[in-house]
Amino acid sequence: VFSGNGPSGICLSYLLSGYTPYFKRHSLHPHPILQRKMEEAPEVSVLDQDLEYLSEGLEGRSHSPVALLFDTLQRPDTDFGGTAESVLTWWHEPDRAIPHLVLGRNAPGGAWHSIEGSMVTLSRGEWMGLPDLPFKEWLKQKRRGLRNNRATAEDIAQYYQHYVMKKGLQKNFRCGTVVTSVRKVSAESISNSNERSPEVFQVDGFFKTVEGDKEPFSINAENVVLATGTYDNPTWLGVKGENLSYVHHQLAALEEAVKNNSVGIMSDPVLIVGAGLTAADAILFAHHCNIPIIHVFRRRVTDPGLIFNQLPKMMYPEYHKVHQMMKEQTAACAGPYECYISLPEHHVLSFSKDRKCILQDKNGCQKSYKISMALVLTGSNPNLSFLPNDGIDLAMDRDQPVNSKRNPIDVDPFTYECTQEKGLYALGPLAGDNFVRFVQGGALAVASSLLKKANKNPP
């Protein structure tokens, strides 16, 4: 059973449905050492090879060796702007399929269905694609090009749904499903002998029916894959007044407020807290609607840890513009951008009922601002309430909640099995892989491990 039907879950379902990657004969990989390793056993599928050996010495934008391996096999020189074809060929071997169920709240695509449809993705469009169905080709069929090589969230959500249908995976998917509990239980011994019965996972939850009723279910599974992403719980600042009705933790609230005209060109400024890409999306959106903005964030504008200092300017002109605004338009000195003030190295102290917000700078000076609404966009945490102790026992640091950037689930890098709980696997942001192009290597690792367990690996 997988909990979560976003890109990680879809990719793993594809690999467990008997679709098997082989090295394409006569193809040339730009990485000579990898090419040599792939030529050693071209008749053995990648799933059955030693992933640790193949991924040794690869470098790139992910910390996961298997993520880098699968990515470079599918998109050989994409980081250098190359367009070399994938060196993988896919064979459908139905006798190697492993029965599985993919449970998710939304349609296949997971959180991509909750994101405002017109938002443009951070990653290049082709990096959002899944194995053996290039995203670009799918867009061409829709007679649309990629703007700036990037795609909208709506395109991506539709592509993932199309992928599941096209590859015939829908029989494994149960949408409208909420998992409430995953627990280890002892399996009733099937033969009535005195052998100690093995343990399995009991997965409980409910389906939402069309009528809106909740139908409970309970499934026993030998292995469970956690692929729930981290979109569920926006991070709170934990300050006084944060639960007031004008303080929000999702970008959708701003879109809603613009739609029903409760904020506009004449209203008090919107306070945006945070310096990541969601905060930047909110600034671009508000700026586009001529809504005045006060932008508060804790870091210095030049901090190398700030995402804007890591993005190539050419590919991300709009985020570069936000970064420029953050630099040039501080409260201390008026810059060229109207209706926007940047307050670096500040934090929020409190919100009051009369829509005043008190901020403090690094020297301890406090200022009060009158605002129309506040958007606290400082990241989100996964909701693992269905696991014992909220999944904290599975994390790298077992004194802290699971967090995709600071404290992911501790997994074996070549199988993605949780080190603390055999039979439980974690994929995607839960395991620290935050980009769609890199979550797929985790799926390869899990599929390889499950095939070995099921003994469906040919010699």
Residue, then its C-alpha position, 0 to 999 in steps of 0.5 A: v500500500f502507498s499512502g500518497n498519489g503524487p509523482s512519487g506514488i505514480c512513478l512507483s506504481y509504474l515500476l511495480s506494474g511490470y514496466t522494466p527499464y533496460f539500457k538501450r543498446h547502442s546508446l551513448h551516455p555522456h558520462p563515460i564511467l556510467q556508460r561502461k558500467m551500463e554496458e557490462a550487463p545490458e541484458v539485466s534490467v536496471l531494477d536488478q542491478d547493484l544501484e550502489y555500484l551504478s550510482e557511485g561517483l555521480e554528482g548533481r543537484s540532489h544528495s541521493p545517489v539513486a536519484l542522480l542515477f535515475d535522473t541522469l539515465q533519463r535526462p543524460d546532460t540536462d543540467f548542462g543544457g543538453t538534450a541527449e535522449s534517455v538511454l533507457t528503454w522500457w519493457h512491459e513484463p507483466d509477470r514481474a508486477i507486484p500487486h499494490l494499492v495507491l491511496g490518495r485524497n485527490a485525483p492522481g497528481g497529489a498536491w498539484h491539484s491544490i496549487e493555483g492552476s496558473m502558477v508557473t513551476l520552478s522546475r523546467g517543464e521537461w523535468m516534471g515528466l515521468p518515465d517513458l512519456p516526455f512532458k514536452e510531447w504531451l504538451k505538443q498534443k495539447r498544441r501548447g508550447l512551454r513558456n520559458n521552458r516552464a509549465t503551469a501547475e494545471d498542466i502538470a496536474q492534468y499530465y499526471q492524471h493522463y499518465v495514470m490512464k495512458k499507462g493503465l495504472q488506474k486499477n491500482f489507484r483509489c482516490g478520495t481516500v484518507v489514511t488515518s492509521v498505519r500500525k504493525v500487527s501480527a498476521e493471523s497464522i494462515s496454517n493452524s500450526n504453532e509457528r509464530s505468525p509474521e507481522v504485517f501493517q494494518v492500514d486504516g482509513f476511509f473513502k469519501t463517497v460521491e454523496g459525501d459519506k465516509e466509508p471506513f476500510s482496513i487493509n493488511a499489507e506486507n509493505v507500506v510506502l509513505a509518499t504523502g509529500t509535505y503540503d499538508n500543514p503550513t508552518w505557523l510562527g507561533v505568535k500572539g494573534e496568529n489565529l485571527s481571521y485576517v491571518h492566513h497560511q496559504l496563498a489561495a487566501l490572497e487569490e480568494a480576497v482579490k476575487n471577492n474584492s476584499v483587498g485591492i489598490m486602495s486597501d491597507p497593505v498585505l503583509i507577506v511573511g517569508a522568503g521562499l518561492t511561495a512568498a515570491d509567488a504571492i508578491l508577484f500575484a499582489h504586485h500584478c494586482n497593484i496591491p500594496i505589500i509589506h514583505v517581512f523576512r528573517r534573513r539578509v538579502t545577500d544570505p547564500g541560503l536564500i533560494f533566490n541566490q541559488l537560481p539562474k537569472m536567465m531561467y527565472p526572470e520573475y523570481h529574480k525581479v522579486h529578489q531585486m525588489m527585496k534588495e532595492q526597496t527597503a523601508a529605509c530607502a525608497g526604490p523604484y517599485e511602488c506599493y512594495i516595502s521590503l523588511p529584511e532581518h525582521h520578524v513578527l511579534s504579534f497581530s491584534k484584532d484591529r489589524k495592526c501588526i507589530l514587527q521587530d528588527k535585528n536591533g530590537c526596534q519595534k514598529s507597528y503597521k496597519i494591514s488588510m491581511a497577512l500571509v504567513l508563507t514560511g514553508s509547510n510540514p508533513n501531516l504524519s498523524f496516522l503514524p505512531n508518535d506522528g512519525i517522529d521515531l522514524a526521523m533523523d533526529r528523533d527529538q524533532p518533528v519530521n521536516s523535509k528540509r531539516n529533519p527528513i525520515d531516516v532511510d537507507p539510501f539505496t532502498y529507501e526503507c526506513t532504518q527504524e521500521k522494516g517494511l516501511y518505505a518513505l519517498g519524495p519530500l519525506a525522505g528529503d527529495n524535494f524536486v519531481r525529477f529527483v523523487q523518481g530515483g527513490a521510486l526506483a530504489v523502492a521497486s528494486s528492493l520490493l522485487k528482491k523481497a518478492n523474489k521476482n528478480p530473474p537471476 
